[in-house]
Amino acid sequence: MLGTLITADYVAGVVAAVAVLALLYKKSSLGDGKNAIPLSPGPPACWFWSNALPVVNDADAPLSIARALTDLVREYGPVVSFRQGSQVIIVIGSVEATMSIMEAEGRSLVDRPPSLTAGEMLTNGMHIAMMPSGERFRRLRKAVHTHLQPKAVEAYEDMQHENARRFILDILNDPKNHQKHAGRYSASVILRVTYGKSTPTASTDPEVVRIHKALDHFELVMRPGAFLVDRVPLLRYLPGYGKQLTEWHHEELSLYRHQLERVKSEMEQNKAGPSFTKTLLEHTADHQLATDEMAYLAGTLFGAGADTTSVGITAVIMAAACHPLAQAKVHEELDMIIGSDRAPTFKDSNLLPQLHAFVLEALRWRPIIPIGFPHSTNRDIIWQGYCIPKGATVYGCHWAICHDPITFPDPDKFDPQRWLDSEGRLKNDMKSFTFGFGRRVCPGRHLADNSMYISVALLFWSFRIDQRPDAPINTQASDSVVSHAVPFEIDVIPRTDVAKLREIMADETMY
């Protein structure tokens, strides 16, 4: 893809720019002075135009970047320093270091590093996930928190339950396409929450297709080292550079503006149902957001929710098929607590620790965002005699953290019981980092938790999920920012009479 952005017309310009910048190159003096606090151990420094983090282009090596970073954590220690010219990149790969740095020092890591591609050229500075801390970020964050805090998302539970029951019927009718059904479910929920729109009938719904296209573009620019302009900013001023990124920006902004205008029109006609966008428009003065800021805020919420929840559900399905004994423990709990005459509801959540432990373990076993999003330090952080300097880019590598052998002994083993104490309750001293770290934790996590819970609770209550003997599951996943599973088939065995199951899933009065 990079080759499509840097054409032959200005290769000579690239060479000239690099040559000039090479003359200006200086090694960072961090750690070289007699009294300086050293960086943590890591690989040798590289030139600024090189990619400091591992780059593997082998299509047969899924999750290669995250696993390569994990190998480096095992080699150098839980906090690894990379040096790229004068820039320092830190990768954190243990639970203890994550708690001491990413969580305890959350105020110092609230910022994002500058990103020409993701932060400016693709999103024009309006994507909240990549936005630097500051006045605009605080306004957007406040607007999201106000309408997605735990009490506020309770209003969506009936709708989530309705869509989860439909998800079960979709799988019953067509188990082969379970991944598409998970995608439709998650898109349905977030489309209703964000825009109050009727749910799509399939993953081919035009709006869902457009949002997934925008997500593909965002994931591409977020991949470490994908675009040379992030390391050599002068490339941005070469004639024609970034044309593709500009086109992508206009495509997604057009989608987000269209959705905002549709909700505004429905409000004017008194036809708008409750939604995040409607609430934003009703409180424009309070949040002090411009039209495009509201459009992007709603659009990025739609995009994030349409993808990550379906990836999480697919990880649970894969884990169930591959680990039948662990699945059987969840079935045993459901039979004891719920029985066969009704299906689980949100009110049952606190009574199902085995179910929650299974989900937590599935998201540890196959984390949704294996590399993590980059943070930036706004001051020096001192950790165990090492310095994480101000201005450093810091990654909490989810894959390495989730496979930390100290906190998770035998980390490659799928074992939900590691999340439970001797009395079968969820442990208070174990933390999941699925939604990120510190003050940049995902603001939609409460909504996502609810969507995961009700869909998985109904899934396990309804079915036993088996791996097909003739179609072994490839448990690897894509080497991308959001890690998608390779398509796989399963056998789905209803745990109750099929006619009764259909009746229960279709009968809203039972809830």
C-alpha positions, 0 to 999 in steps of 0.5 A, spaced: 500 500 500 505 504 501 508 503 494 501 506 491 502 513 495 509 514 493 509 514 486 515 514 481 514 521 479 517 523 486 522 518 488 527 523 486 524 528 491 524 522 496 531 521 495 533 528 496 529 529 502 532 523 505 539 525 504 538 532 507 535 529 513 541 524 514 546 530 514 542 533 520 541 526 523 544 526 531 544 520 535 540 522 542 544 523 548 539 520 552 543 515 557 550 517 554 551 523 560 555 521 566 549 523 570 543 521 566 538 515 568 539 510 562 533 507 558 531 500 559 535 495 555 533 494 548 535 493 541 541 497 538 539 504 535 537 505 528 536 511 523 530 515 524 528 513 517 528 506 519 522 502 522 524 501 530 519 496 531 519 489 528 517 488 521 514 482 518 511 481 511 510 474 511 503 472 510 504 465 514 506 469 520 500 471 523 500 476 529 508 477 527 509 484 530 506 482 537 509 476 537 516 479 535 515 484 541 513 479 546 520 475 544 524 481 545 520 482 552 523 475 554 530 477 551 531 484 554 525 485 560 518 487 561 520 494 559 524 494 552 527 501 549 527 502 542 531 508 539 529 511 532 534 517 531 532 521 537 526 518 538 525 513 543 519 508 543 518 504 549 514 497 549 511 494 556 510 487 556 508 485 563 502 485 568 507 488 573 510 493 569 503 495 566 500 496 573 506 501 575 507 505 569 501 505 564 496 505 570 499 508 576 502 513 571 496 514 567 496 522 568 503 522 565 501 517 559 494 521 557 497 524 551 498 520 544 504 521 539 504 525 533 501 521 527 501 525 520 497 519 517 492 517 523 492 523 526 492 528 521 492 526 514 486 521 515 482 524 520 484 531 520 485 531 528 478 529 529 479 522 531 478 521 539 483 515 539 489 519 536 487 526 539 493 529 543 491 531 550 488 538 550 482 542 550 479 539 544 480 532 547 477 534 554 471 536 550 470 530 546 471 525 552 467 529 557 461 528 551 462 521 551 463 519 558 456 523 559 452 518 555 456 512 556 457 511 563 455 505 566 448 508 569 447 511 562 448 504 558 443 501 562 438 504 557 440 500 551 440 493 555 433 491 552 435 493 545 442 489 546 438 483 549 433 483 543 439 483 538 442 477 542 436 473 541 436 474 534 444 473 533 442 466 536 437 465 531 442 467 526 446 461 528 441 456 529 439 457 522 446 458 519 452 456 523 457 456 518 457 463 517 457 465 525 462 470 524 458 474 519 452 473 524 457 476 530 459 482 525 451 483 524 450 483 531 455 488 534 453 492 528 446 492 529 447 494 537 452 500 535 448 503 529 442 503 534 446 506 540 450 511 535 444 513 531 438 510 533 437 507 526 434 500 525 438 494 525 441 492 519 439 485 516 446 483 514 453 484 514 452 487 507 448 493 509 451 499 505 452 503 512 456 497 515 460 496 508 462 503 508 464 503 516 468 497 515 472 500 509 473 506 513 476 501 519 480 498 514 483 504 512 484 506 519 488 500 521 492 500 515 495 507 517 495 505 525 500 499 523 507 501 526 512 503 520 506 502 515 508 510 512 514 513 511 512 520 512 511 518 520 518 518 520 520 523 515 515 528 515 518 532 509 515 527 505 508 530 506 510 536 502 512 532 496 507 533 490 502 528 490 504 525 497 498 523 501 492 523 495 490 517 497 489 519 505 486 525 503 481 521 499 479 516 504 478 522 509 473 525 505 470 518 504 469 517 512 467 524 513 462 524 508 459 518 511 459 521 518 456 527 516 450 524 512 449 520 519 449 526 523 444 530 518 439 524 518 439 524 525 438 532 525 432 531 520 429 526 524 429 530 530 426 536 526 420 531 524 420 529 531 421 522 528 428 521 532 429 515 537 434 515 543 441 515 540 448 518 542 448 522 536 441 525 538 443 527 545 449 530 542 445 535 538 440 536 544 446 538 548 451 542 543 451 548 547 453 544 553 459 540 549 461 546 545 462 541 539 463 543 532 458 540 527 464 535 524 467 534 531 460 531 533 460 527 526 467 524 527 465 523 535 459 519 533 462 516 527 468 513 531 464 510 536 460 507 531 466 504 527 470 502 534 463 498 536 462 495 529 468 491 529 471 490 536 465 486 539 464 481 533 472 480 534 471 478 541 465 474 540 469 470 535 474 469 540 469 466 545 466 461 540 473 459 537 475 458 545 469 454 546 470 449 540 477 448 542 476 447 549 470 443 550 472 441 558 472 449 559 466 450 555 462 444 559 464 448 566 460 454 563 454 449 561 454 446 568 453 453 571 448 455 567 444 449 568 444 450 575 443 457 575 438 458 569 435 452 568 432 450 561 425 453 562 428 460 561 434 464 558 439 468 561 438 476 562 442 481 565 439 480 572 443 474 572 450 477 570 453 477 577 451 469 578 455 467 573 462 467 574 464 461 570 461 465 564 465 471 566 471 467 567 471 464 560 470 471 557 476 474 560 480 468 559 478 468 551 480 475 551 487 474 554 488 468 550 487 472 543 487 479 545 483 483 540 488 489 539 495 485 540 499 491 539 495 496 543 495 503 541 501 508 542 501 513 548 506 519 549 509 521 555 508 528 558 514 528 563 520 523 565 517 517 568 522 513 572 521 505 573 526 501 577 532 505 575 530 506 568 528 512 565 522 513 560 523 520 557 518 525 556 516 525 549 517 517 548 512 513 545 509 508 549 506 501 547 502 497 552 503 490 548 497 486 549 499 480 547 506 480 551 502 482 557 496 477 556 502 472 556 506 474 561 508 467 565 509 470 572 501 473 572 499 467 567 503 461 568 503 457 562 500 462 558 499 459 552 494 454 556 487 456 556 484 456 563 478 460 565 479 458 572 485 462 573 480 468 574 477 465 580 478 464 587 478 458 591 470 459 592 469 460 585 468 467 585 472 472 580 478 474 583 479 482 585 486 482 584 486 480 577 485 485 571 484 485 564 486 490 559 482 489 553 480 496 553 486 499 554 490 503 560 489 509 564 486 515 562 486 513 555 481 507 556 476 506 551 470 510 553 465 505 550 467 499 555 461 499 559 457 498 553 461 493 550 461 489 556 454 488 556 454 486 549 459 481 550 455 478 556 448 478 553 450 475 547 455 470 550 450 468 555 445 466 550 450 463 546 452 458 551 445 457 554 443 455 547 448 451 544 454 446 545 460 448 540 464 443 537 470 443 533 469 439 526 473 433 525 474 435 518 475 442 519 481 443 524 481 450 527 487 455 525 487 459 532 492 464 529 489 471 527 491 477 522 497 481 523 493 487 524 491 493 529 485 489 531 486 482 530 481 478 526 480 470 526 481 466 520 475 464 518 473 457 521 467 452 521 464 449 527 458 444 529 453 447 533 448 443 537 442 446 541 442 444 548 434 444 548 429 442 543 430 446 537 422 448 537 423 450 544 429 454 543 426 458 537 420 460 541 424 462 547 428 467 543 422 470 539 418 471 545 420 478 548 415 477 554 419 472 557 424 477 559 
